[in-house]
C-alpha cells in the first residue's frame, strides 16, 4: 500500500464516520419531530379556542367600558349640580360669621354705653334676635 492509498483510506473512514454522525443526528431530530407534532396540534386547538373566546371577551370589555363611561358622566353631572349647594353653604357660613362679629361689636359698644334703659332694651332685643336667627340656622341644617 502506498502512501496515497493510506491517505485515501483514512479519508474514506473519516467520511464514513461523518456520514454516520449525520445519520444519527437526523434520526434523533426525526424522533423529536414525531414527539412534538401532537403537542403542536394541541397548541393549535388551544389557540383556536382562545381566539374564539377573545372576541367575546373583547366585546364584554367594550360594553363594560361604555357603561363605566356613562356612570362616570352621570356622577360628574350630579357633582356639578351639588357644587352650588356647597358654595352657598360656604357663603352662608361667612355671612353668619360676619353677623356674629357685628353682633359682638354692637354688644361691646352698647355695654360701654349701658347707662340708659333704652340701651339695655336694645341690647336685649339684639340678643333675642340673634338667638332666634341662630336657632333658625340650626333647624335648616
C-alpha angles and dihedrals in degrees: 000000000000127000091255092054091051090050090049091049091050090048091049092050091047090049090049091050091049091047091050091048090051090048092052093047091047091050091051091048089050091052092048091051091050090053094046096049095078090047091052089051091052091048089051091052092047092050090051090053092046092049090050092050092043091065091054092045092049091052092050092049091050091051090049091050091051091051091047091051091049091049092048091050090050092050091047090051092050093047090050089051091052095048094083090053091056091045090051090049090052091049090047091052091052091048092051090048091050091047090050091051092048091049091050092049091048091047091050092050092046092047088054090055098033094131098107131065091233091059095050090048090053090049091052091047091049093049091048092049091048093050090049090051092048093050091049090050091051091050091055092056 
